[in-house]
Amino acid sequence: MWISVLGDTARTANQGGVGGSTSIMMGAKPLRNAAANARILLTRLASRRLGAPPEQLQIKDGIVSVIATRLRKSLNADLAKCGELNDALKVSGEGFGLNVEGAGKPKDPSTYTIVGKSAPRVDLPPKILGNYKYVTDVRVEGMLHGRVIRPSGVGATLVNVDENSAKAIPGYVKTVVNGNFVGVVAENEMGRRSGCESVEGYLDRSEAGVP
């Protein structure tokens, strides 16, 4: 079972806007603190399971093991399954100033093994040569293209849809209607765009708000 939580600040933490590298700089601190707290909780669980005090344990590549012997070890994934990772964090500030703190403390930068290390940029050659595959370049067998037809005013109600003109467009597949939602499905981008321009939706704007 999984639950999808949208980024609505009425339900989630409000970390302000998004600003590329600024988001990383501002948002990294609370994330690192939360991760450090998860790390210490996992270490405590491993301590009980392995019969060794936390200070005698090490974590590497997702495995907690006793420093003296690598034979006594436990996977972080197995530890997380036990469900004993609930812990209250102190939350302060808001927006870009939001921070969380717990018993766990982030690593000292001198102990980093990944951050700050150079890595081969295997992505650069195809980007420079113009043949890199972005998500918009992905094509799969039987793939269709879709586009939403949006009303001209907020609160407009759909009364009827006429797709007769769109049916003559090459690549057009169908118009999807669900309540006040209208969308066009086509075999290609051109059919999708032309279909949207041809489908006529009849709207009741009597209670529509600002366009």
Secondary structure as UniProt FT lines:
FT   TURN            9..11
FT   HELIX           21..50
FT   HELIX           54..56
FT   STRAND          57..60
FT   TURN            61..62
FT   STRAND          63..66
FT   TURN            67..68
FT   STRAND          69..75
FT   HELIX           76..80
FT   TURN            81..82
FT   STRAND          90..92
FT   HELIX           95..97
FT   STRAND          99..101
FT   HELIX           109..111
FT   TURN            115..116
FT   TURN            122..123
FT   HELIX           124..129
FT   HELIX           135..137
FT   TURN            141..142
FT   STRAND          145..148
FT   TURN            154..155
FT   STRAND          157..162
FT   TURN            164..165
FT   HELIX           166..168
FT   TURN            170..171
FT   STRAND          172..178
FT   TURN            179..180
FT   STRAND          181..186
FT   HELIX           189..198
FT   STRAND          200..204
FT   TURN            206..207
//
